[in-house]
């Protein structure tokens, strides 16, 4: 915490031993309970802890302590830092443990296939690789291209799901709009769509067998066919009778 002195208990030990400040003043400055400060003064707590001089560390001035000793109601405040160390931003690719480095090409291949909108710089931040490696995997000129298997970098432990989602969302904002209803290649549908009751029912439903279409029966044509057959048989019988005669 920014308002907490360095090594609070060690600072409290020094203030108890070297000043006449009240327990409440020391407790408020060191963010401790007054009873804990009383236990330090009685030797029941913080045994073996060497006191830390807050004046030497630049957290208090001697004038501040003297003023607080003269006025028990005054609270001590941390002195402003005289030297501020500038925060340096991390540059270069993300550090990847040695045991995980062999998985990086598989993770890059997964990102290239499933999220083509990601830029090389984003992939470098996610899996800690270099631009030539990404380009070689894109062009299939990587020395181990034949043995690469796309693997989710989150599953491999190379990045977190939050980091991946943030980079994908950032890339999606800068990507050109796609035609309505069109999904990018190798894009997975959301889980709530693929696991819904309607989707599961459609996936496991058997295709309905096609029923043969019933032909309409023309009664007149059927009777005409029967009459023609019957007439043909009568003529054959008459012919046989005449031959016998």
PyMOL commands that set and color helices and strands:
alter all, ss='L'
color gray80, all
select helices_A, chain A and resi 8-18+23-30+34-41+62-70+98-114+120-127+131-138+145-147+153-156+161-174+191-194+197-204+219-244
alter helices_A, ss='H'
color red, helices_A
deselect
rebuild
show_as cartoon
